[in-house]
Amino acid sequence: MGAKGRKKKGRYVVFLSHASEDAWIAGKMAESIRKKKGLDVWLDERNLDGGDRIDQAVVDGIQVSSEVLVLGSSASIESDWVEYEAGVAVGMRKPMTFVCDKIPADQAPAPLNGYLTVNLNDFEKLVKGIARRAARAQR
């Protein structure tokens, strides 16, 4: 996927929302997702270039994505950007999952109320589900 959020043909893109303090674990999550055939990840460190308008790049990234994962942590629940990204995803009616890292599910930002919550320890199971959804979408 290109830096501006263009979707590669045949790719199922997952938008990964996280706080900057969680960049390392978000990178590991993205690696795990990309290992599955046909999956790609929109991740700010990879998809933003100097001079980009972050708000518009986020909207573009979510728009080309098939679903959104929000990494929930003590940092992300305080992040205005994470809340903004979740709100954009809700507005676009994207499937979304809150992935909890050492926080209770009930601390999810308001836009995530009513969405599936998964513990980070169960992330590989979630990735397998994403791969199944991607396979169905590409039929």
LINBELUR-V124276 format. One line per field, one symbol per residue. ss: DSSP state (H for helix, E for strand, - for the rest). psi: psi as a letter, one per 20 degrees, with the letter a starting at -180 (. if undefined). burial: I if it has 9 or more other ideal C-beta (glycine too) atoms within 8 Angstrom, else O. Layout:
ss->???
psi->???
burial->???
This chain:
ss->-----------EEEEEE--HHHHHHHHHHHHHHH----EEEE-HHHH------HHHHHHHHHHH--EEEEEE---HHH-HHHHHHHHHHHH---EEEEEE----HHH--HHH---EEEEHHHHHHHHHHHHHHHHHH--
psi->prhjjppqpjpopppoprqhikhghhghggggghhppjqrpopghhipqpiqogghhgggghhiqhrppooprhghiiphgggggggggghjlqpqpoopnkqqhjjqqgiipiqpppqhijghgghhhghghggghj.
burial->IOOIIOOOOOIIIIIIIIIOOIIOIIIOIIOIIIOIOIIIIIIOOOIIOOOIOIOOIIIIIIOIIIIIIIIIIOIIIOIOIIIIIIIIIIOOOIOIIIIIIOIOIOOIIOIIOOIOIIOIOOIOOIIOOIIOIIIOOOO
